[in-house]
Amino acid sequence: MCNHLYVHYTNDWEEIIWLLTDQTWNSTCLFLLRYVFQATLSTIWKERNGRRHGQLSNTPATLIKNVDKAVISSLRSMGILWN
């Protein structure tokens, strides 16, 4: 369904913004892409704030796990994803 990202991986900011605003996506894929992007930014921002206030840094694997948990938890609370 949303395999498009496997082919169009990028770390270029302009291309990322284009992907997030591209209306040709399936609405479910576009929602998930935007939601994961928001969760990723939120996690990175929390990590940044923690470091600025003297907390220990998390590993990249921990940050990825936190994004995954946040997205799954939110999708479950919306009734989109079940156990």
Backbone as a printed PyTorch tensor [residue, N CA C, xyz], in Angstrom:
tensor([[[ 0.8240, -1.1870,  0.0000],
         [ 0.0000,  0.0000,  0.0000],
         [ 0.8700,  1.2530,  0.0000]],

        [[ 1.7660,  1.3900,  0.9780],
         [ 2.5880,  2.5960,  1.1070],
         [ 4.0470,  2.3040,  0.7980]],

        [[ 4.3050,  1.3980, -0.1210],
         [ 5.6760,  1.0110, -0.4480],
         [ 6.4250,  2.0890, -1.2190]],

        [[ 5.7650,  3.1450, -1.5500],
         [ 6.3480,  4.2340, -2.3180],
         [ 7.6230,  4.7820, -1.6690]],

        [[ 7.6790,  4.7720, -0.3450],
         [ 8.8400,  5.3440,  0.3510],
         [10.0930,  4.4950,  0.1890]],

        [[ 9.9320,  3.2050, -0.0490],
         [11.1090,  2.3650, -0.2720],
         [11.8550,  2.7960, -1.5310]],

        [[11.1220,  3.2660, -2.5000],
         [11.7170,  3.6800, -3.7610],
         [12.1730,  5.1400, -3.6990]],

        [[11.4760,  5.9650, -2.9430],
         [11.7310,  7.3950, -2.9170],
         [12.3460,  7.8720, -1.6060]],

        [[13.2220,  7.0800, -1.0010],
         [13.8950,  7.5130,  0.2260],
         [14.7180,  8.7580, -0.0650]],

        [[14.6590,  9.6980,  0.8560],
         [15.4660, 10.9050,  0.7100],
         [15.7600, 11.4990,  2.0800]],

        [[16.8530, 12.2360,  2.1540],
         [17.1140, 13.0350,  3.3460],
         [17.2150, 14.5090,  2.9710]],

        [[16.7490, 14.8420,  1.7880],
         [16.7020, 16.2180,  1.3140],
         [15.4090, 16.8720,  1.8210]],

        [[15.5590, 17.9880,  2.5380],
         [14.4140, 18.6170,  3.1920],
         [13.3160, 19.0010,  2.1910]],

        [[13.6730, 19.5540,  1.0520],
         [12.6650, 19.9600,  0.0690],
         [11.8810, 18.7570, -0.4550]],

        [[12.5500, 17.6380, -0.6640],
         [11.8570, 16.4340, -1.1190],
         [10.9490, 15.8730, -0.0260]],

        [[11.3860, 15.9710,  1.2150],
         [10.5460, 15.5100,  2.3250],
         [ 9.2690, 16.3390,  2.3770]],

        [[ 9.4030, 17.6470,  2.2750],
         [ 8.2230, 18.5200,  2.2810],
         [ 7.3240, 18.1960,  1.0940]],

        [[ 7.9170, 17.9250, -0.0590],
         [ 7.1270, 17.5510, -1.2280],
         [ 6.3480, 16.2620, -0.9520]],

        [[ 7.0000, 15.2560, -0.3490],
         [ 6.3120, 14.0030, -0.0290],
         [ 5.1510, 14.2320,  0.9370]],

        [[ 5.3550, 15.1030,  1.9180],
         [ 4.3170, 15.3580,  2.9230],
         [ 3.1380, 16.1480,  2.3690]],

        [[ 3.3410, 16.8290,  1.2580],
         [ 2.2600, 17.6470,  0.6930],
         [ 1.7140, 17.0890, -0.6180]],

        [[ 2.2540, 15.9840, -1.0670],
         [ 1.8330, 15.3780, -2.3400],
         [ 0.4340, 14.7810, -2.1990]],

        [[-0.5330, 15.3520, -2.8910],
         [-1.9280, 14.9200, -2.7870],
         [-2.2530, 13.6930, -3.6440]],

        [[-1.2620, 13.1670, -4.3700],
         [-1.5300, 11.9860, -5.1920],
         [-1.4580, 10.7000, -4.3770]],

        [[-0.9850, 10.7880, -3.1420],
         [-0.9140,  9.6180, -2.2680],
         [-2.3160,  9.1440, -1.8950]],

        [[-2.4150,  7.8740, -1.6000],
         [-3.6050,  7.3190, -0.9740],
         [-3.7860,  8.0760,  0.3450]],

        [[-5.0140,  8.4250,  0.7160],
         [-5.2370,  9.2430,  1.9190],
         [-4.7250,  8.5590,  3.1850]],

        [[-4.8290,  7.2420,  3.2570],
         [-4.3240,  6.5180,  4.4280],
         [-2.8100,  6.6090,  4.5040]],

        [[-2.1380,  6.4350,  3.3730],
         [-0.6780,  6.5330,  3.3460],
         [-0.2150,  7.9360,  3.7040]],

        [[-0.8900,  8.9490,  3.1760],
         [-0.5220, 10.3280,  3.4620],
         [-0.7030, 10.6250,  4.9490]],

        [[-1.7990, 10.1550,  5.5390],
         [-2.0200, 10.3370,  6.9690],
         [-0.9110,  9.6800,  7.7830]],

        [[-0.5870,  8.4210,  7.4490],
         [ 0.4570,  7.7050,  8.1900],
         [ 1.8210,  8.3760,  8.0290]],

        [[ 2.1390,  8.7960,  6.8320],
         [ 3.4110,  9.4690,  6.5850],
         [ 3.5140, 10.7380,  7.4210]],

        [[ 2.4690, 11.5360,  7.4170],
         [ 2.4770, 12.7720,  8.1950],
         [ 2.5170, 12.4940,  9.6950]],

        [[ 1.8090, 11.4820, 10.1150],
         [ 1.7630, 11.1510, 11.5360],
         [ 3.1170, 10.6590, 12.0400]],

        [[ 3.7690,  9.8070, 11.2720],
         [ 5.0980,  9.3180, 11.6490],
         [ 6.0990, 10.4690, 11.6280]],

        [[ 5.9910, 11.3530, 10.6590],
         [ 6.8750, 12.5160, 10.5940],
         [ 6.7130, 13.3780, 11.8410]],

        [[ 5.4730, 13.6270, 12.2310],
         [ 5.2080, 14.4400, 13.4220],
         [ 5.7560, 13.7550, 14.6730]],

        [[ 5.5480, 12.4550, 14.8000],
         [ 6.0460, 11.7140, 15.9620],
         [ 7.5750, 11.7270, 16.0020]],

        [[ 8.1980, 11.6450, 14.8470],
         [ 9.6620, 11.6880, 14.7720],
         [10.1890, 13.0450, 15.2140]],

        [[ 9.5920, 14.1140, 14.7100],
         [10.0210, 15.4510, 15.1190],
         [ 9.8210, 15.6570, 16.6110]],

        [[ 8.7090, 15.2070, 17.1250],
         [ 8.4360, 15.3370, 18.5550],
         [ 9.4730, 14.5880, 19.3920]],

        [[ 9.8110, 13.3770, 18.9700],
         [10.8050, 12.5760, 19.6980],
         [12.1820, 13.2370, 19.6610]],

        [[12.5630, 13.7430, 18.5020],
         [13.8570, 14.4170, 18.3800],
         [13.8890, 15.6750, 19.2480]],

        [[12.7790, 16.4140, 19.2590],
         [12.7190, 17.6270, 20.0620],
         [12.8030, 17.3040, 21.5600]],

        [[12.1170, 16.2550, 22.0000],
         [12.1940, 15.8370, 23.4110],
         [13.6200, 15.4250, 23.7730]],

        [[14.2880, 14.7270, 22.8680],
         [15.6820, 14.3230, 23.0980],
         [16.5740, 15.5620, 23.2090]],

        [[16.3630, 16.5060, 22.3440],
         [17.1460, 17.7390, 22.3810],
         [16.9420, 18.4670, 23.7040]],

        [[15.6970, 18.6020, 24.1340],
         [15.4170, 19.2810, 25.4000],
         [16.0420, 18.5420, 26.5730]],

        [[15.9590, 17.2080, 26.5470],
         [16.5640, 16.4200, 27.6110],
         [18.0630, 16.6490, 27.7020]],

        [[18.7220, 16.6780, 26.5740],
         [20.1680, 16.9130, 26.5590],
         [20.5110, 18.3040, 27.0660]],

        [[19.7140, 19.2820, 26.6840],
         [19.9700, 20.6610, 27.1320],
         [19.7800, 20.8130, 28.6300]],

        [[18.9760, 19.9300, 29.2300],
         [18.7030, 20.0090, 30.6640],
         [19.4370, 18.9310, 31.4500]],

        [[20.4880, 18.3770, 30.8570],
         [21.3940, 17.5080, 31.5860],
         [21.0370, 16.0370, 31.6640]],

        [[20.0170, 15.5900, 30.9340],
         [19.6890, 14.1720, 30.9320],
         [20.6660, 13.4040, 30.0520]],

        [[20.7750, 12.1120, 30.3220],
         [21.6240, 11.2670, 29.4950],
         [21.0090, 11.1140, 28.1080]],

        [[21.8750, 11.0000, 27.1140],
         [21.4140, 10.8180, 25.7330],
         [20.8660,  9.4170, 25.5310]],

        [[19.8510,  9.3060, 24.7080],
         [19.3150,  8.0080, 24.3160],
         [20.0280,  7.5280, 23.0550]],

        [[20.0640,  6.2270, 22.8720],
         [20.6460,  5.6630, 21.6630],
         [19.6770,  5.8590, 20.5010]],

        [[20.1670,  5.8370, 19.2700],
         [19.2600,  5.9140, 18.1240],
         [18.1990,  4.8030, 18.1520]],

        [[18.5870,  3.6000, 18.5790],
         [17.6210,  2.4940, 18.6490],
         [16.4970,  2.8150, 19.6280]],

        [[16.8290,  3.4580, 20.7400],
         [15.8080,  3.8400, 21.7180],
         [14.8810,  4.8990, 21.1440]],

        [[15.4370,  5.8500, 20.4190],
         [14.6120,  6.8960, 19.8090],
         [13.6520,  6.2990, 18.7780]],

        [[14.1470,  5.3670, 17.9870],
         [13.2910,  4.6960, 16.9950],
         [12.1780,  3.9310, 17.6970]],

        [[12.5190,  3.2450, 18.7760],
         [11.5200,  2.5030, 19.5490],
         [10.4710,  3.4560, 20.1280]],

        [[10.9000,  4.6260, 20.5730],
         [ 9.9590,  5.6100, 21.1120],
         [ 8.9970,  6.1220, 20.0410]],

        [[ 9.5070,  6.3620, 18.8400],
         [ 8.6360,  6.7900, 17.7350],
         [ 7.6330,  5.6860, 17.4240]],

        [[ 8.1200,  4.4610, 17.3380],
         [ 7.2600,  3.3170, 17.0430],
         [ 6.1490,  3.1810, 18.0810]],

        [[ 6.5110,  3.2500, 19.3570],
         [ 5.5190,  3.1390, 20.4330],
         [ 4.4910,  4.2660, 20.3660]],

        [[ 4.9680,  5.4920, 20.1170],
         [ 4.0620,  6.6380, 20.0570],
         [ 3.0560,  6.4860, 18.9310]],

        [[ 3.5310,  6.0650, 17.7620],
         [ 2.6320,  5.9150, 16.6110],
         [ 1.6410,  4.7870, 16.8520]],

        [[ 2.1130,  3.6480, 17.2960],
         [ 1.2230,  2.5070, 17.5340],
         [ 0.2010,  2.8320, 18.6040]],

        [[ 0.6340,  3.4600, 19.6890],
         [-0.2800,  3.8310, 20.7620],
         [-1.3690,  4.7830, 20.2740]],

        [[-0.9700,  5.7800, 19.5000],
         [-1.9430,  6.7400, 18.9770],
         [-2.9120,  6.0920, 17.9970]],

        [[-2.4040,  5.2370, 17.1220],
         [-3.2880,  4.5700, 16.1600],
         [-4.2810,  3.6570, 16.8790]],

        [[-3.8290,  3.0090, 17.9420],
         [-4.7460,  2.1720, 18.7290],
         [-5.8080,  3.0230, 19.4110]],

        [[-5.4080,  4.1660, 19.9590],
         [-6.3790,  5.0210, 20.6510],
         [-7.3970,  5.6170, 19.6810]],

        [[-7.0190,  5.7630, 18.4110],
         [-7.9410,  6.2600, 17.3880],
         [-8.8250,  5.1570, 16.8200]],

        [[-8.5370,  3.9100, 17.2020],
         [-9.3070,  2.7970, 16.6740],
         [-8.8780,  2.3640, 15.2940]],

        [[-7.7230,  2.8360, 14.8420],
         [-7.2160,  2.4880, 13.5230],
         [-6.4510,  1.1660, 13.5650]],

        [[-5.8330,  0.8980, 14.6880],
         [-5.0020, -0.2910, 14.8440],
         [-5.4750, -1.0530, 16.0650]],

        [[-5.5640, -2.3560, 15.9300],
         [-5.9810, -3.1890, 17.0500],
         [-4.8210, -4.0650, 17.4710]],

        [[-4.9600, -4.6820, 18.6530],
         [-3.8800, -5.5330, 19.1820],
         [-3.5560, -6.6550, 18.2820]]])
